């Protein structure tokens, strides 16, 4: 018998694998609209993950720009230009990756729909 970490009924703890199996079987027989909605929600979650990655890249770029201006104190305009160009390249790469992932989302969504149908 499993230990009781959160005061859960021991019978429920032991039944958890059975409930998980039952839920999977129930979803297989659920209405097609519910399955299509689940596929749409998975695609939406992927899109949100990609946007979060892009926002992280923006934040990191902002931090690096602050470091260029504050900590390192570029002494010449050429050094400032090099720092700025490096950040622009990073942001361009991040945006290009974002766009590639966005175009892939529609293909993934169609694939999920066909799997559900």
HUQUIFEN-V377956 format. One record per pair of residues at least 6 apart in sequence whose ideal C-beta (glycine too) atoms are under 6 Angstrom apart, sorted by the first residue. I is the first residue (numbers start at 1). J is the second residue. D is the distance in whole Angstrom. If there is no record, write none. Layout:
BEGIN
I/J/D
I/J/D
END
This chain:
BEGIN
2/13/5
4/10/6
35/116/4
36/116/6
39/112/4
39/113/6
39/116/5
43/105/6
43/109/4
47/105/6
50/101/5
54/94/6
54/98/5
57/94/4
61/87/5
61/90/6
61/91/5
64/87/6
65/87/6
68/83/4
74/80/4
END
